[in-house]
Each structure stands twice: as structure tokens, then as C-alpha cells.
Amino acid sequence: MIKTGLGKRILGHLFILFMSCAFAVAMEDEKPDTASGLTILETLMCREMVNNEPVGVSDVFPIDTKELICFNRISGADGDTEIIHNWYFNESLVSSITLPVKTGNWRTYSLKVLPAEAVGDWKVEILTKDGRFLQKIYFLVN
């Protein structure tokens, strides 16, 4: 048992260092695909779209939120293609939505109606049409 203040600080620093290394290793597996030519310029979670602009942008949403939108601004498409929004609740896939990308500078979004029991950790993974990773966004409903 560590009783000194110095010992507790050292233990705290070691824990932070360990967590930082674990996070860095996890992120290495999630590098965006570059072969598709697609680049995600912007990803936002919001409550609504008004005049094609995201409104109510946040990463934490209240428990009474009925629906959420995952918005993307994308560049680099060479002709018509698609992206996929995979919505996860507490690490379980709950919805997969395919969205068109029609030009080299494109904006698109998917909407998810939230069930009443949707309190917790959420994420949306953005993939190419053939399943290669582009980006991920995390958010919380509480």
C-alpha cells in the first residue's frame, strides 16, 4: 500500500502513461483509408438540419433527445460513390445507413430516431462503400 504523497503521484503518472500508450495503440488500427480518394473534412453530431446546415451541434445530448443526425462534409469523390454510417450503441451495431456521394465536394447526413432506452455511449463509424474505415465520432446521451 502506498502511503506517501510522492508515491501516489508516481502511481498516478504511471497510470496516465499506460492509458496514453493503450489509446495510441488502439488508434493505430483506425487510420483513415486513403485508397478510395475520399476525405472526411467535417463530421458533426447535431439535433437538426436547417438550410442544409447542422444545428444543435454537440457531443453530449439530453435524455429527452428524440433523434440525432450525423453530418459529413466529404471531398475527393471521383464520380458517384457511397459511404456508410454505422451507428453503435454501447458497442453494439444498431443501424447501418448507406449514403450517396455524388461529387468531389459533397455534404450528406444520416438521421437516427433514438429509442427511450438510448441513454449511454454512442458512436458512428463512417466507412467507404466497400467497408474501409474513414472516420469515427463519439457522443453521449444522458
C-alpha positions as CSV (number, residue, x, y, z in Angstrom):
1,M,0.0,0.0,0.0
2,I,1.4,3.4,-1.0
3,K,1.1,5.9,1.8
4,T,3.3,8.8,0.7
5,G,2.1,11.7,-1.5
6,L,5.1,11.2,-3.8
7,G,4.3,7.5,-4.2
8,K,0.6,8.3,-5.1
9,R,1.7,10.9,-7.6
10,I,4.1,8.5,-9.3
11,L,1.4,5.8,-9.4
12,G,-1.0,8.4,-10.9
13,H,1.6,9.4,-13.6
14,L,2.3,5.7,-14.4
15,F,-1.5,5.1,-14.9
16,I,-1.8,8.1,-17.2
17,L,1.2,7.0,-19.2
18,F,-0.2,3.5,-19.5
19,M,-3.6,4.7,-20.7
20,S,-2.0,7.1,-23.2
21,C,0.0,4.2,-24.7
22,A,-3.1,1.9,-24.8
23,F,-5.0,4.7,-26.6
24,A,-2.2,5.3,-29.1
25,V,-2.0,1.5,-29.9
26,A,-5.8,1.4,-30.4
27,M,-5.7,4.4,-32.7
28,E,-3.1,2.8,-35.0
29,D,-5.7,0.3,-36.2
30,E,-8.1,3.1,-37.2
31,K,-6.2,5.1,-39.8
32,P,-8.5,6.5,-42.5
33,D,-8.4,4.7,-45.8
34,T,-6.6,6.8,-48.5
35,A,-7.0,4.4,-51.4
36,S,-10.6,5.4,-52.0
37,G,-9.6,9.1,-52.5
38,L,-12.4,10.2,-50.1
39,T,-11.5,12.6,-47.3
40,I,-13.9,13.4,-44.5
41,L,-13.4,17.1,-44.0
42,E,-16.0,17.5,-41.2
43,T,-18.1,15.2,-39.0
44,L,-20.6,16.6,-36.6
45,M,-23.4,15.3,-34.4
46,C,-26.4,17.6,-34.3
47,R,-30.1,17.7,-33.4
48,E,-31.4,19.1,-36.7
49,M,-30.5,20.4,-40.2
50,V,-31.7,23.9,-41.2
51,N,-31.0,25.2,-44.7
52,N,-28.5,22.3,-45.1
53,E,-26.6,23.4,-42.0
54,P,-26.2,21.4,-38.8
55,V,-27.9,23.0,-35.8
56,G,-27.6,22.0,-32.2
57,V,-24.1,20.6,-32.6
58,S,-22.7,18.8,-29.5
59,D,-21.1,15.6,-28.3
60,V,-23.5,15.3,-25.3
61,F,-27.2,15.3,-25.7
62,P,-30.0,15.2,-23.1
63,I,-32.0,12.1,-22.3
64,D,-35.2,13.6,-24.0
65,T,-33.5,13.8,-27.4
66,K,-35.8,12.0,-29.9
67,E,-33.4,11.9,-32.9
68,L,-29.9,12.7,-33.9
69,I,-28.1,13.5,-37.1
70,C,-24.5,12.6,-38.2
71,F,-23.4,15.2,-40.7
72,N,-20.4,14.8,-43.0
73,R,-18.6,17.1,-45.5
74,I,-16.6,15.0,-47.9
75,S,-14.1,15.7,-50.7
76,G,-12.3,13.6,-53.2
77,A,-15.1,11.5,-54.8
78,D,-14.3,10.7,-58.4
79,G,-17.9,10.3,-59.7
80,D,-20.8,8.7,-57.9
81,T,-19.9,6.6,-54.9
82,E,-21.3,5.9,-51.4
83,I,-20.3,6.0,-47.7
84,I,-21.8,4.0,-44.9
85,H,-22.8,5.3,-41.4
86,N,-22.7,2.5,-38.9
87,W,-24.5,3.6,-35.7
88,Y,-23.4,1.9,-32.4
89,F,-25.0,2.0,-29.0
90,N,-22.8,0.7,-26.2
91,E,-20.6,-1.0,-28.8
92,S,-23.5,-2.9,-30.5
93,L,-24.4,-2.1,-34.1
94,V,-27.9,-0.8,-34.2
95,S,-28.2,0.8,-37.7
96,S,-26.3,0.8,-41.0
97,I,-27.2,3.6,-43.4
98,T,-25.8,3.9,-47.0
99,L,-25.5,7.4,-48.3
100,P,-24.7,8.7,-51.8
101,V,-21.7,10.8,-52.5
102,K,-22.1,12.4,-56.0
103,T,-19.3,15.0,-56.5
104,G,-15.9,15.8,-55.2
105,N,-17.3,18.3,-52.7
106,W,-20.3,16.7,-51.0
107,R,-22.4,17.1,-47.8
108,T,-24.6,14.3,-46.5
109,Y,-26.1,13.1,-43.3
110,S,-28.0,10.2,-41.7
111,L,-30.7,10.5,-39.1
112,K,-31.3,8.1,-36.2
113,V,-34.5,8.0,-34.2
114,L,-33.5,7.2,-30.6
115,P,-35.4,4.7,-28.5
116,A,-36.3,5.7,-25.0
117,E,-33.6,3.4,-23.5
118,A,-30.9,5.1,-25.6
119,V,-29.0,6.6,-22.6
120,G,-25.3,5.8,-22.8
121,D,-22.3,5.8,-25.1
122,W,-22.8,6.1,-28.9
123,K,-20.6,6.3,-31.9
124,V,-20.9,6.5,-35.7
125,E,-18.3,4.9,-37.9
126,I,-18.0,6.3,-41.4
127,L,-16.9,3.7,-43.9
128,T,-16.3,3.6,-47.7
129,K,-18.9,1.6,-49.7
130,D,-16.6,-1.4,-49.5
131,G,-16.2,-1.2,-45.7
132,R,-12.9,0.6,-45.4
133,F,-12.6,2.9,-42.3
134,L,-12.8,6.7,-42.9
135,Q,-13.7,8.2,-39.5
136,K,-15.4,7.8,-36.2
137,I,-17.3,10.2,-33.9
138,Y,-18.3,9.5,-30.3
139,F,-21.2,11.1,-28.4
140,L,-23.2,10.6,-25.2
141,V,-26.9,10.6,-24.5
142,N,-27.6,11.2,-20.8
